[in-house]
Amino acid sequence: MSRHLVSIRDLGGDGLERVLDRTDQFAEVMDREIKKVPSLRGRVVVNLFLEPSTRTSTSFEIAGKRLSADVVTVRGSSSSVEKGESLRDTILTLDTYAPDVIVIRHKAAGAAALAARVSRAAIVNAGDGTNEHPTQALLDLYTVRQIFERVSGLQVAFVGDVQHSRVARSSMAALQMLGADVMAVGPPTLLPVEGEDALGAEMSADIADIEDADLVYVLRMQHERQGPGGYVPSLREYAREYGINHSRLAPGQRVMHAGPVNRGVEISDALVDDPETLVLQQAANGQLVRMAVLYDLLAAKEPTAEELGTREAVAT
Ligand code: CP
């Protein structure tokens, strides 16, 4: 078992199942009146977010607190990175405080791997540029399992800006590891230039190819990674040709999106607000999965009843 979670592949198939099963255990904690357990008491979690985030940063912070860890969140705008400090020096400095885990988000692909090389803490990749977002993949898998009660054999179409999507890279790999059949659909300019072999999945520029998918995973248009020229002639044209709305879906198809969404660009307003769309269920599961990830890295053994905490034990 890897000491870090930098890539979703660090977990392997068995590790994915282990974290998903542990997530079920923490879901039971959330049904209690007091949603806090002593599992990570005395442990220190540093959330180092050097790129914007709402879902990942908030859910990691709450996850650590629900496990009774001491949690410190450092944002790019309030860190010495703004004064020109390098990532390596930032990690080495944080390391002197002996944190148990550093959760890192950074705009550069490979940032989490660099942190894992220089830190004594366990590193969790909370999104590194266009590379990977492994805890998003775990919460996506957990959501898929809740909805379909299986992963193996499911057909999943990822639609949109695949080229710049760390969500696509991690979630496609995770779904494939558990036996799903995945494909990427989007305009040729937004499909990976490395081709199908690098992605390990079929690619298509024909939006009609989503018709057989059980699940349509809509990807955010990553404006911030595309540069001033953009990769599509216009957002209006993109929405017309590839935007997902009710009329594009076959009966029974479910829709996921990691958020944040660009309403009216990659997904219609009405579809975002449709209760059948899984965006908010994914977000809710993020907290549970991140509890399981922190627990898995810091206390890699089956939680005892005492560690999971009874309501009475936690209350005293
Ligand atoms: N899905 C996701 O990573 O969202 P945030 O950027 O808000 O964390």
Boltz pocket constraint, residues with backbone or C-beta under 6 A from the ligand:
constraints:
  - pocket:
      binder: B
      contacts: [[A, 52], [A, 53], [A, 54], [A, 55], [A, 56], [A, 57], [A, 126], [A, 127], [A, 136], [A, 258], [A, 259], [A, 260]]
      max_distance: 6.0
